[in-house]
Amino acid sequence: MSFSSKLFRMSVLSAFLVLMSFSATYAQDGEVSFTVYNKTNSRITRLLVAEPGKKTWSYFDIGKGIAPGGSMVLAWDKSAYNEDCVQWIKAVYADKSQSPAVKFDFCEDDLELEFTE
């Protein structure tokens, strides 16, 4: 293999890696995220979401939950990027009770959700 052939292959590989780094950065910067505040006296154990007109609820993975007085930044999973920005959301508490469902536009910049008693 000649030196110019190796140089060409290295150039193509370098260009590919640069393009991949730009696309990875764009995916992180374009992420749809929001902050949830728990202003109740009960741990939020699950956040349920549903598109308007749909009867099935999906959920956000919030690990062990959001403690009373706590907050958490959440992001849409990439699999949900094709869904509408406007969604219903409700909290499920440690005692299995649920908050009323409220409609939000999750594509809104700096969206903050507060769950209160």
ZAGULO-257824 format. One record per residue (C-alpha): residue in one letter; y, x, z. Coordinates in pm, whole numbers, padded with zeros to 5 digits, always signed. Layout:
BEGIN
aYXZ...
***
This chain:
BEGIN
m+00000+00000+00000s+00335+00141-00097f+00629+00194+00137s+00841-00068-00046s+00563-00326-00011k+00542-00262+00363l+00921-00281+00393f+00924-00612+00205r+00656-00761+00433m+00843-00644+00744s+01164-00800+00610v+00992-01133+00547l+00831-01126+00892s+01165-01043+01056a+01340-01325+00873f+01064-01567+00976l+01093-01467+01342v+01472-01507+01336l+01441-01855+01183m+01179-01955+01441s+01405-01844+01726f+01691-02058+01587s+01466-02365+01565a+01338-02312+01922t+01695-02281+02050y+01798-02595+01862a+01509-02794+02013q+01615-02694+02364d+01985-02759+02304g+01917-03093+02132e+01700-03214+02421v+01782-03560+02553s+01813-03529+02930f+01964-03727+03216t+01997-03713+03594v+01839-03963+03834y+01981-04008+04185n+01777-04178+04457k+02028-04338+04693t+01767-04552+04869n+01571-04497+05189s+01238-04480+05003r+01079-04215+04780i+01077-04299+04409t+00721-04235+04295r+00749-04341+03933l+01013-04425+03671l+00905-04681+03413v+01073-04727+03073a+01032-04977+02791e+01207-05042+02464p+01383-05379+02445g+01145-05647+02320k+00831-05453+02415k+00606-05561+02697t+00443-05224+02766w+00598-04973+03004s+00575-04596+02975y+00664-04358+03254f+00835-04027+03322d+00636-03758+03499i+00832-03701+03819g+00564-03508+04004k+00564-03598+04373g+00868-03817+04321i+01234-03819+04415a+01302-03814+04789p+01564-04041+04945g+01904-03885+04884g+01756-03653+04620s+01805-03618+04248m+01613-03491+03947v+01702-03395+03590l+01458-03546+03342a+01417-03507+02967w+01258-03720+02699d+00918-03597+02589k+00922-03496+02222s+00671-03774+02148a+00941-04028+02242y+01210-03887+02008n+01136-04157+01751e+01204-04437+02000d+01533-04622+02039c+01799-04469+02261v+01845-04800+02442q+01567-04854+02694w+01494-05055+03006i+01422-04846+03316k+01304-04931+03666a+01190-04735+03970v+00866-04776+04160y+00895-04687+04529a+00642-04544+04776d+00569-04894+04912k+00486-05010+04552s+00800-05227+04530q+01008-05200+04213s+01377-05199+04137p+01511-05451+03889a+01494-05325+03529v+01829-05210+03389k+01916-05129+03028f+02060-04781+02949d+02147-04578+02641f+01955-04255+02701c+02133-04077+02415e+02462-04099+02605d+02599-03757+02700d+02576-03665+03069l+02389-03985+03158e+02341-04035+03532l+02123-04310+03679e+02156-04421+04040f+01897-04625+04222t+02047-04795+04527e+01920-05054+04770
***
